[in-house]
Amino acid sequence: MGLAMIGCGTVGSGVVRILQQSADLLTRRAGQPLQLRHVVVRDVNKDRGVDLSGCQISTDIQPILDDPAVSVALHLVGGIEPALSDITRLLKSGRDVITANKALLYEHGDELFELAGQLGRTLCFEAAVAGGIPIISMVNSSLTGNRISSIEAILNGTSNFILTRMLNEGQSYNEAVAEAQHRGYAEADPAMDVDGTDAVQKLILLTRLAFGTNVEMDRIVRQGIEHIELLDLLVAEELGYRIKLLATTRVKDGSLEVSLQPTLLKAHRGLAMTDGADNYISVSGDAIGRLTLSGAGAGQMATASAVMADIVDYATGRAQQTFQSLLRTRCNDRYSLLPADDLTRRYYLRFRVSDQPHVLADIADILGRHDISISSVRQDETRESGDRSGVARLVVLTHSTTEGNLRAADLELAKLDTLHGTRIRLPLADEPAT
């Protein structure tokens, strides 16, 4: 079976290693030899760290389109363009496509799926979500006999690594980000990881597959980790919680509740104990109950492993059958989306306030007028340089209330001249979703 690869960076070179090191095993599992015939890269002279001597190397996909021996193209380049144009050309030329590009599938997945269906082609994307964890296969195939009721997950290894280092090593947020960059977990600009964009794109893809409902990013609660301080992690630990960037989709009273937020999780839960750059996914179905998967959610070989799974599934014909099933069931909008303001949870609130009388009373008054009941209060005094009055960190735990109530209260809190800097609002997840 002839393969072509567009992009030979971290993931692509990992795929080449597996193809070369496990050729005999892959031949047996695929039922035929797998031959990488073309590699498309930006710089043909760059050393990729792997042997590409048996491939035609070029900077354009046209040689792939001209080669009738190529059955499937591995598209391992990020971004929207030229990825969208390239995949469209490949599908129209009669090639099937395997991609790891979650951003592209989030933005243009529907049109690419529709085009592939019209052309009788197949689009595989196991590597687009959670790296080496086979969650796409599980939802599309293994759990098709279930009505899925919830997904709870850690879907971004970079954010999880940063939070882990802060708590376990006492690092500041900036120190942990720098270490993540040094280790190759974070890009030079880590914005899409730490602001939640990467994780929410993956969550929306899973939601579309598992619940048949299209979700727009601007209609859900999304919050990153960039304002989390070490103090928040330490206070949460004292209360019996750990903070994780939690992706959640669940059916509640006939509607779909979707959110991506740093969340206080009971410390004994598997989600809370997931450390480093690992991912964790918990899926609940009416027949299977609760099923959990955890492991490497990113990295060269983990993601390359997912690409190889798609290659072998394609070679055996499984991928083609699964894709046709996906086309029959995708995005029929079975559920309405619960408005973000209606999400109901307990909350952790953290303020930096002037260390003077009546500050707590002012905060409590605003919260009370918005039907937000206080469960407990904690204050840590910290004299800071350049602030003669002193600044205190105030932590408030609330009883159950809505996101809308908190948003309305926050508009009033912002007007208090005794509050300084960023105000933190994190939900608590006391019990697993059912």
ZILINJO-V387683 format. One record per backbone hydrogen bond with DSSP energy under -1.0 kcal/mol. NH is the residue of the N-H (numbers start at 1). CO is the residue of the C=O. If there is no record, write none. Layout:
BEGIN
NH&CO  NH&CO
END
This chain:
BEGIN
3&35  4&72  5&38  6&74  7&40  13&9  14&10  15&11  16&12  17&13  18&14  19&15  20&16  21&17  22&18  26&22  27&23  28&24  29&25  30&26  31&27  35&1  37&3  38&3  39&56  40&5  41&58  46&43  55&52  56&37  58&39  65&61  66&62  67&64  70&67  71&2  72&2  73&96  74&4  75&98  76&6  84&80  86&82  87&83  88&84  89&85  90&86  91&87  92&88  93&89  94&91  95&90  96&71  97&122  98&73  99&124  100&75  102&100  105&101  106&102  107&103  108&104  109&105  112&108  113&109  114&110  115&111  116&112  117&113  118&114  119&115  121&116  124&97  128&125  132&296  133&130  135&133  138&134  139&135  140&136  141&137  142&137  143&138  144&141  146&143  149&284  150&284  151&249  152&282  153&247  154&280  160&156  161&157  162&158  163&159  164&160  165&161  166&162  167&163  168&164  169&165  171&165  176&172  177&173  178&174  179&175  180&176  181&177  182&178  183&179  185&180  186&180  193&190  194&190  195&191  198&192  200&196  201&197  202&198  203&199  204&200  205&201  206&202  207&203  208&204  209&205  210&206  211&207  212&208  219&216  220&217  223&260  225&194  228&225  233&229  234&230  235&231  236&232  237&233  238&234  239&235  240&237  241&236  242&265  244&263  246&244  246&261  247&153  248&259  249&151  250&257  251&149  252&255  255&252  256&336  257&250  259&248  260&221  261&246  263&244  264&427  265&242  267&240  269&266  273&269  274&271  278&275  279&295  280&154  281&293  282&152  283&291  284&150  285&289  286&147  289&285  291&283  293&281  295&279  303&299  304&300  305&301  306&302  307&303  308&304  309&305  310&306  311&307  312&308  313&309  314&310  315&311  316&312  318&313  319&313  321&317  322&318  323&319  324&320  325&321  326&322  327&323  328&324  329&325  330&326  333&212  338&256  342&339  343&340  345&401  348&426  349&396  350&424  351&394  353&392  354&418  355&390  356&354  359&356  362&358  363&359  364&360  365&361  366&362  367&363  368&364  369&365  370&367  371&368  372&367  375&397  376&397  378&395  380&393  382&391  387&384  390&387  392&353  393&380  394&351  395&378  396&349  397&376  398&347  399&373  401&345  403&343  404&341  406&402  407&403  408&404  409&405  410&406  411&407  413&409  414&410  415&412  416&413  419&416  420&352  424&350  426&348  428&346  429&264
END
